[in-house]
Amino acid sequence: MRGYGRTPPDPKWPGGARVAVSFVINFEEGAEMSLGAGDAFNEKVYEVSDEVAGVPDRCMESHFEYGTKVAWWRIADALARLGVPATVSTCGRAAELSPWLILDAVKRGHEISCHGWRWEKHAHMTEDEEREAIARTVRVLTEIAGHRPVGWHTRSTPSPNTRRLLVEEGGFLYDSDDYSDELPFQVEVSGKRHLVIPYSFDTNDMHYHQGFHRFVTARDFAEYTTDAFDTLWAEGGRMMSIGLHLRMIGRPGRIAAIDRIVGHLKAKGGAWFATRRQIAEHWTAQMSSRA
């Protein structure tokens, strides 16, 4: 509960940056639960509130499909225009159904990381089920992207076994199953040191979501996120995660938030726009040099 306390380490971000800024694009389209895909129920988390049982929910399915049909191009082109790299946190099933999106993301220089096999909670998975989900996600993303993903983030809460299974799997540099800090930190798992890069639900377009609607306009998201950056900038030596979802930020009335956010950060200066892999590698090198 104490964390770094009053004396957090100086991460010495590249170029003397005051804040490492991590854009995360969550790619979940096609990995949601759907009777149309043979699942036992339909996904019910989105902007609409109707829950459909017993039959395929084309309303829900087509909202997810918007993410790959339209939104990806809008988001990817915006980030390319602004010169900002992102971590594409990817469900294995989503990549399997739309491999072209992963190929495009890799071509643009974005990191591909793991977001589970399906867009589902791991909390109640058996150890064998979860081990297979992790291995399958890694295998498919490696085959499509051409290189192995090194990051992991579980939807909602992980299981009691998740972090141990990631460490046992052996190829992960970090996981983001944590919301407790604004700097990476190491934990001991099965006798090994493992890096955690915390994520954030506040500077996140999920607030356009059903039940929240705290953000309505592009300005809402941009204003909140730039206020957060200004605070972190004043403190210095911090990290900020900005969470995006294809089917959310990719809508025409919201996409301007990306330009507003990046424009403010660049104008103020002191932002290092980095993938989570870059942050993990930098942090590990810095901490190793001080050991």
C-alpha positions, -999 to 999 in steps of 0.1 A, spaced: 0 0 0 30 23 5 45 21 -30 72 46 -37 59 71 -12 74 105 -12 106 95 -30 97 79 -63 127 70 -85 137 93 -113 130 74 -145 152 97 -166 129 95 -195 146 100 -229 153 136 -240 147 149 -205 110 143 -208 88 150 -177 61 125 -186 61 92 -205 28 91 -225 14 57 -235 -14 55 -259 -31 21 -258 -56 11 -285 -77 -18 -273 -85 -41 -302 -114 -63 -291 -137 -64 -321 -148 -100 -329 -136 -113 -295 -167 -102 -276 -192 -128 -266 -220 -134 -292 -246 -160 -298 -240 -153 -335 -204 -166 -330 -216 -197 -311 -212 -184 -276 -237 -190 -247 -247 -153 -244 -243 -119 -260 -220 -92 -249 -240 -65 -231 -214 -37 -224 -217 -8 -247 -235 25 -252 -269 9 -256 -287 -6 -226 -309 -33 -242 -298 -68 -233 -308 -94 -259 -311 -130 -248 -318 -161 -268 -311 -147 -303 -280 -131 -319 -278 -94 -312 -270 -77 -345 -272 -43 -329 -243 -52 -306 -224 -71 -332 -226 -43 -357 -214 -18 -331 -183 -38 -327 -179 -43 -364 -177 -5 -368 -144 -6 -351 -127 -26 -378 -147 -14 -408 -143 23 -402 -127 34 -369 -93 17 -372 -84 37 -403 -96 70 -387 -76 64 -355 -45 50 -372 -43 79 -397 -47 104 -369 -18 89 -349 3 87 -381 -4 124 -389 6 133 -353 37 110 -352 25 91 -321 32 54 -316 7 32 -297 4 -1 -280 -23 -21 -297 -37 -43 -269 -51 -72 -289 -75 -101 -282 -62 -131 -300 -96 -139 -315 -99 -104 -328 -65 -106 -346 -74 -140 -360 -106 -126 -376 -90 -94 -388 -53 -101 -393 -50 -73 -418 -54 -48 -389 -24 -62 -371 -3 -62 -403 -13 -25 -408 -5 -17 -371 29 -33 -374 37 -15 -407 29 18 -389 53 10 -361 29 2 -333 35 -24 -306 12 -55 -306 5 -67 -270 -19 -93 -256 -54 -86 -243 -65 -122 -237 -79 -147 -263 -114 -134 -259 -127 -101 -245 -136 -118 -212 -127 -118 -175 -101 -143 -163 -113 -142 -127 -130 -176 -126 -109 -195 -152 -93 -227 -141 -55 -227 -142 -55 -250 -173 -81 -228 -191 -61 -197 -185 -28 -212 -194 -42 -223 -227 -58 -188 -233 -24 -171 -227 -5 -196 -250 -31 -194 -277 -31 -156 -277 7 -155 -279 8 -181 -307 -17 -163 -329 -3 -128 -324 32 -141 -331 21 -158 -363 3 -127 -376 26 -99 -364 58 -118 -372 73 -113 -337 63 -123 -302 42 -99 -281 59 -90 -247 30 -73 -229 -3 -85 -213 -34 -69 -200 -65 -88 -188 -100 -75 -192 -113 -65 -158 -97 -85 -129 -72 -112 -135 -74 -146 -118 -52 -154 -88 -30 -173 -112 -26 -148 -141 7 -132 -132 23 -164 -122 12 -180 -155 26 -150 -174 60 -154 -157 60 -191 -162 53 -186 -199 86 -169 -200 83 -143 -228 66 -113 -212 85 -81 -203 55 -67 -185 19 -69 -176 -6 -40 -171 -30 -57 -147 -27 -29 -122 -41 6 -115 -22 15 -83 6 38 -95 18 62 -122 52 46 -125 62 10 -134 73 -12 -105 87 -47 -100 71 -75 -81 84 -109 -72 66 -138 -88 77 -175 -83 111 -163 -73 116 -140 -104 114 -102 -108 85 -91 -130 77 -56 -143 42 -41 -139 33 -11 -160 1 3 -145 -29 12 -166 -56 38 -161 -94 39 -164 -97 76 -160 -78 90 -189 -97 65 -211 -124 68 -237 -144 41 -218 -163 71 -202 -183 74 -234 -196 39 -224 -230 27 -213 -237 36 -177 -209 62 -176 -213 89 -202 -190 111 -182 -175 122 -215 -199 134 -242 -179 155 -266 -144 153 -279 -136 183 -257 -146 164 -225 -121 137 -231 -94 161 -242 -99 185 -214 -98 158 -187 -67 142 -202 -48 174 -207 -56 185 -172 -41 152 -160 -10 157 -181 -5 192 -167 -5 178 -132 19 150 -140 41 175 -159 43 198 -129 53 168 -107 78 154 -133 91 119 -136 56 103 -142 38 82 -167 4 86 -182 -17 60 -199 -44 70 -224 -68 42 -232 -86 41 -266 -111 17 -281 -118 14 -318 -156 15 -315 -155 44 -291 -129 71 -300 -132 62 -336 -166 79 -340 -165 112 -360 -177 133 -331 -150 120 -308 -119 115 -329 -109 152 -326 -100 145 -290 -68 128 -302 -57 159 -320 -66 181 -291 -47 159 -266 -15 155 -286 -16 191 -297 -17 203 -261 11 179 -250 34 189 -279 28 226 -273 36 223 -236 66 200 -243 81 174 -220 61 144 -233 78 112 -244 53 94 -266 62 57 -263 49 22 -266 46 2 -234 74 -20 -246 97 10 -250 87 21 -215 94 -14 -201 128 -16 -218 138 19 -207 127 13 -171 144 -20 -169 177 -6 -182 175 24 -158 168 3 -128 195 -23 -137 221 5 -140 213 16 -105 215 -19 -89 
